[in-house]
């Protein structure tokens, strides 16, 4: 496998991957990326994922999908995804960091990263 070890969605597409979450790459070809989702391999077109040598270390700020079903409406137009456990959290104000209620990790928020800005 190449030097890339991690992938996350870079376009707003419907698939098994959570927007903003990093997944370990199991296999990478010129056309597809197979990532580990809860212990199961999931294949996605390589063109829809961002590849990285290391996983993200900051909360990803994700614009709320138009068809969001499992994101509470009260969360507003954006939410955050934990870089460690992939849990989602509401964004109240513009915090510099957030403690994850699931894994208890404290991570900075990647406000300067335009995730899915063009999506």
C-alpha positions as CSV (number, residue, x, y, z in Angstrom):
1,X,0.0,0.0,0.0
2,X,1.1,3.6,-0.6
3,X,2.0,6.0,2.2
4,X,-1.7,6.9,2.7
5,X,-3.2,5.3,5.7
6,X,-6.3,7.3,6.3
7,X,-9.3,8.6,4.3
8,X,-12.4,10.8,4.8
9,X,-15.1,12.1,2.5
10,X,-14.1,15.2,0.6
11,X,-17.4,15.5,-1.3
12,X,-21.0,15.5,-0.1
13,X,-22.1,12.0,-1.2
14,X,-24.5,9.5,0.3
15,X,-22.5,6.5,1.6
16,X,-21.7,4.5,4.7
17,X,-18.9,6.9,5.8
18,X,-19.8,9.7,8.2
19,X,-19.0,13.2,7.0
20,X,-15.9,14.6,8.7
21,X,-14.7,11.2,10.1
22,X,-11.3,9.6,9.4
23,X,-11.2,5.9,8.5
24,X,-8.2,3.6,8.3
25,X,-7.5,2.5,4.7
26,X,-7.5,-1.3,4.3
27,X,-6.7,-1.3,0.5
28,X,-6.1,1.5,-2.0
29,X,-6.3,1.2,-5.8
30,X,-6.2,3.7,-8.5
31,X,-10.1,3.7,-8.6
32,X,-11.2,2.7,-5.1
33,X,-10.4,3.1,-1.4
34,X,-11.4,0.3,0.9
35,X,-11.7,1.6,4.5
36,X,-12.5,0.0,7.8
37,X,-15.9,0.9,9.1
38,X,-16.7,-0.7,12.5
39,X,-14.5,-3.7,11.5
40,X,-16.0,-4.2,8.1
41,X,-14.4,-3.2,4.7
42,X,-16.3,-0.6,2.8
43,X,-15.3,0.4,-0.7
44,X,-15.8,3.9,-1.9
45,X,-14.6,5.6,-5.1
46,X,-11.1,7.1,-4.6
47,X,-12.2,10.4,-6.1
48,X,-14.7,11.1,-3.2
49,X,-12.2,10.7,-0.4
50,X,-9.3,12.9,0.9
51,X,-6.2,10.8,1.7
52,X,-3.8,11.4,4.5
53,X,-0.7,9.8,6.0
54,X,-2.1,10.5,9.5
55,X,-5.7,10.9,10.8
56,X,-7.0,14.3,11.7
57,X,-6.2,15.5,15.2
58,X,-8.9,18.2,15.5
59,X,-12.7,18.3,15.4
60,X,-14.0,18.6,11.9
61,X,-16.7,21.3,11.4
62,X,-19.3,19.8,9.1
63,X,-22.0,21.7,7.3
64,X,-25.4,20.1,8.1
65,X,-26.6,18.0,5.1
66,X,-29.8,19.1,3.6
67,X,-31.3,15.6,4.1
68,X,-29.9,15.0,7.6
69,X,-32.0,12.5,9.4
70,X,-29.8,11.7,12.5
71,X,-28.6,15.2,13.3
72,X,-30.9,17.0,15.6
73,X,-32.4,20.1,14.1
74,X,-31.5,22.1,17.2
75,X,-27.8,21.7,16.3
76,X,-28.3,24.3,13.6
77,X,-26.3,24.6,10.3
78,X,-23.1,22.8,11.4
79,X,-21.8,20.3,13.8
80,X,-18.5,18.8,14.8
81,X,-17.0,15.3,14.4
82,X,-14.5,13.9,16.9
83,X,-11.1,13.0,15.4
84,X,-10.7,10.1,17.8
85,X,-14.0,8.2,18.0
86,X,-16.1,9.8,15.1
87,X,-18.9,10.9,17.5
88,X,-20.8,14.0,16.6
89,X,-21.4,17.1,18.8
90,X,-23.3,20.3,18.5
91,X,-21.3,23.5,18.1
92,X,-22.3,26.1,20.7
93,X,-20.7,29.4,19.7
94,X,-17.1,29.1,18.3
95,X,-15.2,27.1,20.9
96,X,-11.4,26.7,20.5
97,X,-11.7,23.1,21.7
98,X,-14.3,20.6,22.7
99,X,-14.2,17.6,25.1
100,X,-15.9,14.6,23.5
101,X,-18.7,13.1,25.5
102,X,-18.0,9.6,24.2
103,X,-14.2,9.2,24.4
104,X,-13.5,12.1,26.8
105,X,-10.7,13.4,24.5
106,X,-10.1,17.1,24.4
107,X,-9.3,18.4,20.9
108,X,-9.1,21.7,19.1
109,X,-11.8,22.6,16.6
110,X,-10.6,23.0,13.0
111,X,-12.4,26.3,12.3
112,X,-9.8,27.2,9.6
113,X,-10.4,24.0,7.6
114,X,-13.1,24.5,4.9
115,X,-14.6,21.0,5.0
116,X,-17.1,20.3,2.2
117,X,-17.2,24.1,1.5
118,X,-17.6,23.4,-2.2
119,X,-19.9,20.4,-1.6
